[in-house]
Amino acid sequence: MASQPRLSVRGLTKRFGALVANDDVSLNVEPGELHCLLGENGAGKSTLSSCLYGLYQPDHGEIQVDGQPVHLRSPADALRAGIGMVHQHFVLVPGFTVLENIAVGTGSGWRFDRAAAKARVLAICQAYGIELEPDRAVGDLSVGGQQWVEIVKVLYTGARLLILDEPTAVLTPDESRKLFAVIERLKADGISILLISHKMAEVMQSDRVSVLRRGRLVGTVRTADVTRDDLTTMMIGQRIAPASRSSDGGGVGGAVLSVRGLSKERQGRRVLDDISFEVAQGEIFGIAGVSGNGQDDLFECLCGLAAPDEGSFSVAGAEVRASSPADVAALGVGYVPSDRFRDGLVGDLSIEENLVLGQHWSARWRRGPFLDRNGLEKNGRDAIAGYSIAATGPDAICRRLSGGNAQKVILAREFGKADRLLLCNQPTRGLDVGAIGFVHRELLRKRDEGCAIVLASEELDDLFALCSRIGVFFRGRLLKVLDRDRTSHDEIGRLMAGQESVVAA
């Protein structure tokens, strides 16, 4: 490695009122290095990366790029300093072309030289083996294709340091492998990558790992010198026991959920196409698929948020007709939505209030005509302790929580509601390895209590660890249902990409 770091952070501290999000953090990222930033939810990773990209300004400390101090008051300052960031949630205009999304705001003067910009984009794509059509509308691309647009957009600015925030969250296994092949090419050209990821398989591909805990840097280690368990211990301060599959989870009773010929159209497109399956009591049924292939629409129908155009479904033998989410919940159904802030929480309400959302009419949470504030506070404290929610207390406003901690609030509420059926759409999205292990153990506990569970996850490790059967969704169709023990990651991955003619493993 070169003697001069690409990025040097010295004593960086960032406070939000009484909360110290980053506490005297110092680290280096070398030229041509894949450097991973690892930590629990609320450990300070997002705050640190936001300071490095100019979204926040640190209260103390210094940032240097290639040995020169920089003052990053905005993302524009960061780009001029050679720092680019690919966010977990894309910042693209669907109606613009790939070229327009990449080159917007980067031209000089009033004239946009389209031919020169297109030639430059194609050269970047050729250099790194990225397949993009510059004149195609971004809205027509898959989520994987949009990820490539974001990466090329950063490279187009001439960035020498790329910050990648959970870059494989929306990618198939094949696309993830391709991304890391591109990262190797970037490293060979001296470009540095700061990777934020919860996936230990990705973390272990890095050159070095810096571990944050409660805002402080625990240490920076060479990845080749440590194990996954070592990193987990650094991250949470103790070793955790992995979830254990106590049985095959194939079900112990009759069908709790029966789905028959469910179909739905949205804006002239068939988002669900003749979906049929059953889930038995004491079974976890997995759904694999890249985001946007019908999983959200299926869960919205099953939880009462939307009505199917055709088909039907029943819970515990009772057919569920046009109803509200409250009617479905009354059947003993819990629902964890994929978009926690849009569908799972009221951002301006507190943790204790969100924990009884939809149940505030229940006598359990009332004292006469009013809410039982003491009961709500105790329930909030129990959830914070039980789910390791990083918050100042039960009265903390949910929109101020990190994504992972907001997710834990939803899990605490919905796991408690599910007596018969638990609908989980991406329950581990955005969670750290410690929280993922906790969720796995809770899912297995619910299964062993006889609850039927439908689990959709873009993380194949979740599905293989927990499910007895895995159904694969592609463009609104249920392509195939496979026994977990008779399939493989590769077969599921090919089906996720729409390749139906695969040989069972």
N, C-alpha and C positions, 0 to 999 in steps of 0.2 A: 504494500500500500504506500501511497505517496506520503511524504512527511507533512504536507500542508493539508489539513482537513477541508473537505468540500463545505461542510457545515460545522460550526462550533457554537455551542450554546453554553453560556457561563452564568450560573447563579440566577436562572430565570424564575421569577416568582410572579404569580397572578392571583389576585384576590377578587372575590365577588362578595362584598360586604364582609361578614364574619367568616365566610368560607374561603379557605386557602386551597385553590384548585391545583396550583403548581407551587411547590415549596423548594426553592433553591436548587432547581434542576440544572445539571451540567452534563453534556454529552457531546461526542463528535461523530460525524458521519464522513467516511473517507470517499474519495473519488472512486467510482466503479464498484461501490459496495451496496449490497442489499442488507439494509439495517432494519430490524423489526422492532416496533414499539409494542410492548405487551403489558397488559394490566387488567384488573377487574373493571367492571362498569363503575364509573365514578372515580377511577384512579388518576385521571388527569390527562389521558391520551388525547382526547378531542380538544381540550383547552390548549395543550402544548402545540398540536398541529395547527390550531387556529392562530396562535401567536406567530408561528413560523410562516403562515400564509397572509398575515396582515389583517385578519378578521378581528383579532383582539390585539391590544397593546399591553405588554407585560408591565407590571408595576416596578420591577427591578430586574437587573440582569442585562446581558449583552448577547446579541446574535451576530455572528460573522459568517460571511460566505467567501470562500477562497481567501481567507485571511483578512478580509476587509469588513469593518463594522457596518451594519446596515440598520436602518430605522424603518420598519415596515408598518406604515400607517394605513395601508389598504392592500388588497390583492394586486392592484396595479404596481405598487412598490415591490411586492414580492416577485412578480413576473419580471420586472426590470432587473431585479437582483439575481434572476436565474432560478427561481423557485416556482414550480407549478404544482397544482393539487388536483387530483381526480377524486371527486366526492362520491360517497356511497349513493347518494341520490343525484342523478344526472342533472346538469344545468344546460339543457338543450332546447331548441325551438323546433317542435315536430314538423311545422310547415316549411322550414328552411331546408335547403339541401345540405348534404354532408359538407361540401365546400364552404357554404355560407356559414354554417355553424362553427367551422374550424377557424375561418379567417375573419369573422366579424370582430370589429374593434381592434384589429391588428394592423390595418393599413396605415399608410402615411398620407397626410394631406386629404384632399377631397375625392381623389380618384382611386378606385379599386381596380387593380390590374388582375382581372379574373384569370387570364391565361397563365400569368406568372405564378399566382397562388395555386392554381390547379397543378401546375408542373411541380411545385414544391411539395404539395400534399402527396402526389403520386410517388415522388422520390423518397419521401419518408416511409410510405407504405412498402415500397420495394425494398428499402434498406432493412426493414425489420420484419418482413414477411407478413404484413397485415393486408387483408383483402377488404378494400372499401371502394365503392363507386362514388366519386365526388359529386356527380349530378343527381344522385338519388335522394329523395326526401328522407330525412331522418325518421319521420313518423312511420315509414314503411320498413324500417330495420327491426330485427329482433333486438331484445335487450342486450344480447351479447355484442351485436353490431354497434349498438349505441355506446357500449363501453369502449370499443375501439375508437370511435369518434372522439370521445373524451380524452383518450390517451394521445391520439395524434394531434388533437388541439393543443395539448400542453407541449408536445415536442415541437410543434409549429412555432411556438413562441421562443424556441431556443433554450428551454429550461435545462439546467445542468443537475438539478435535484428535483425528483418527482416524489410527491407525497401521495401514496395510494391508500385510501380509506376503505377497508373491506372490499377489495376489488373483485373478488370472485363470488360475491353474495348472489349475483344474478346469472352466473355462468354455469353451463353444463360441465361435467368432468373433463370432457375433451377440450372445451374452451379454456378451462382453468389451466390445463397442461400447456396449451398454446401460449397463454399469457406468461407463464413462467419461462417458456422458451424465448419469448420476446424480451423478458427482463434480463436473461443471460446476454442477449445481443446488446442491450442498453449498457449493461455493466462493461462489456468488452469495449464499448466506445467511451468509457470513462464517466458515464452518467450514473449518478447515485440515486438510489431508491430508498425512501423511508416508508416501510410497510406497516400499516395498522391492520392486524388480523387476529381473530379469535380461534382460527383453525390451526391446531398444533401441527398438522401435516405441512401447512404452508410456513409456519414459523420455523420449522426445522430445516427449511430450504434456504434460510437466510445465512449471511456470513456472521453477523453478530446480533445479539438481542439486548435491548435496554428494557428493564422491568420497572414499572411504576407501581407503587402501592400507596394509596391515600395521598396522592399528590407528590410524593417524594420518590426520588430515584433509588431503588434498592440496589441496583448494580447493572453493569454492562458485561456480558460474557460472550466468548466465542461459541457459536452454536455447536461446533464439532466437539467441544469439551463437556457438554451437558446433555442430559436426557430430558424427555418431556416431563417426567416427574420432578426433576430438579427445577425446571422453569415454573411448573405449577406451584411448587413449594415456595419459590421466591415470590410468586405473584400474590398468593393468599396467606403466606406465613405458616402454613401447615400442610401436611400431606392429606389428600382426600381419598376416600375409598371409592372405587368405581362402582357404578350401578351394575348389579348382577342379575342376569336373566334367570330367575328361580324356576321358570318352566318355559315351555315353548310358546306360551301365550296364545295358543290356538283356539281359545274359547272354552268355557265350561258349561254353557247353557245354550238356549235357543237364541234366535236372532233378536237383537234389541233394535237395530236399525235395518230396515229393508228399503232399498231405493230401486224403483222400477221405471225404466224408460224416461228418465228425467231429461228434458230438453228446454232450451231457452235461447231466444234471440235478443241481441242488443244492437241497436243502430244498424239493422239489416244484416248483422253477422251472427251466425249460430255459435254462441259461446259455450253451450252445453249440447251435446249430440247423443241422445239415447243412452244415458248413463244408468247402469244397473249394477248393484252389488249389495251384499249383506254383511253386517258386522255382528258377531255373536257376543253374548255376555262374557266378560273376562277376556276380550280380544282387543289387541291394538292393530288396526288396519291402516297401513301406510299409503300415502299418496305422494308419488314422486312427479316432478315436472318443473320446468323452468317457469319463473313467474310470468303470469299473463296467459296461461294455457287453459283456463277455466276453473282453477281451484277456488279462487275467490267467489266466483258465481255459484259454484256448488255449495259452499259454506253459507252464502247469503240465503240460498233457498232453504237449506236445512235448518237454519236458525230462525227463520221467519221474517228476515229483512226483505226478501223478494219472493215472488211467486213464479214457479216454473210455467212455461207455456204448454208443456205436455208432460205426462208422466205423474208419478205420485211417490210418496214415501210414508213409512209408518215408524213409530217409536213404541216399542214394547207391544206390538200388535195393533195399536190404535192408529188409524190413518190420520195424518196431519193435513188438514185442508187449509185454505187461505186463513192465515192467522197472523198474530203479531209476535215479536220476539218475546214479550212477556208470557204469551200463551205457551210458546215452546219451552221457555225456561221453567214454567210451572209443571212440565212433565219430567223434571229432573235433568234438564239439559244445560250444560255449561258451554260457553263459546268463547274461544280466544281468537280474535280477528288478526289478520296479517298486518294491518296498519293500526298501530297502537294509538296514535294520537288522533287520527281521523275517526276511527270506529270504536276504540276501546275505552277512551277516557274523555272526561270533560276537563279540558286543560286548566280552566280557572277555578276548579274545585280542588279541595285538599285531598290528600291521600285517604284520610278516614272517610270522607264523603264519597269518593270514587269507589271505595271498597264495598259500599252498600248501594251503589248505583243500580236502579231497577228493583231494589228490594226495600227501599225506604218506607214503603207502605206497610211492610211486615211489622207485626206486633213486637217482634224481637228487637227492633231498632227504634221503637217509639216509647214515649212516656206521655200518655194522653194524646193530644193532637200534635205534639211536638216531637222532634227527634231526640233520642236519648243521647245527649252529648257525652256523658261519661262512658256509656256503652260503646259509642263510636270511637272514642279516644283509646279505650282498652283494646278494642278490635284492631285499631290502627297500629298500636304498639306491638301487639302479638304478630301482626303481619310483617312489620319492619324487622322484628327479630327472627321470625321463622324463615323469611325469604331473603334475609341479608340486604334489605333495601337501604341504599346510602341516601339518607335524608336527615334533615334537622329534627324531624318529629312528625307525628300524625297530621299536624296542621300544615305541613309543607304543601305548596301549590304544585300540582302535577306537571304543569307546562314547564316548570323550572327543573324537572328531573332529567337526567340523561335518558337516552332511549332504552338502555338496558334496565334501568331502575323503574322506568314507567311500565315496561313489560312485566316486571315482577309484581307490580300492583295488580295488573290484570290477572296474572296467574293466580295470585292469592284469592282474588274474588271468585273467579270462574271454577277453579278446582274445588272450592267449597260448595258451589251450587250443584255440581254434577253428581247426582245420585245414580242415574241410569246411563247417561250418554254424555261424553265429553268430546266436543268438536274443537280441535287444536290446529289452527292454521299458522304455521311458522312459529311455534312457541319458543324456540331457542334463538330466533333471529336477534342478533345484536348482543347476545349474552356472552360473558366470559366463561372459561372452562370450568371454573368452580360452580357458577350458576347453572351451566348446562348439566353438570353432574347431578345437581340438586333436582332440576326439572325431570331428568331421566328417572331418578329414584321415586319422585312423586307420581310420575306416570305409571310406573310399575306398581306402586302401592295402590293407585286407583284401579288398575287392571286386576290386581289380586283381590280387591274388594268386590269384584264382579261388575265393575263399570265397563261398558263398551266404549272404545276410544277410536276416533278417526283422526289420524295425525298426518298432516301435510307438512313436508319439509323439503327445502332445497338442499339440505345437508344429508347426503346418502348415509353418512355415519349414524345419524339419528335413526333412520329407518331400519338399517341393518341391526342396530343395537336393541331396538325395541319391538319391532313389528313381526307378526307371524306371516302376514301376506303383504305384498306391495303392489298397488295398482299404479300404472304410469299414464299420466295425462299428456296429450299433445293436441293442440288446437281444438280443445273442447271435447275430444273423444277419450274414452278410457281404452287405450290400445291393448292392454294386457294386464292380467292379475297373476302375479308370480309368487310362489312360496319362497320365503326368505332364504331357506337353507338349500334351495335348488336354483339359485340365480347368482349373479355377481354384479359388482359395481359397473363393470364394463357393459354388461347386457342392459342394465337399467339406464346407463348413460346413453347408449345408442337409441333406445326407445324414446328417451327424453328429447333426442334430436330428430325424432320422427322416422327412424329406421325400423320398420315393423318386421322385416324379414331377418330376424336374428335367431341364432341357434341357442337353445337353453344351455346354461352352464352345468 
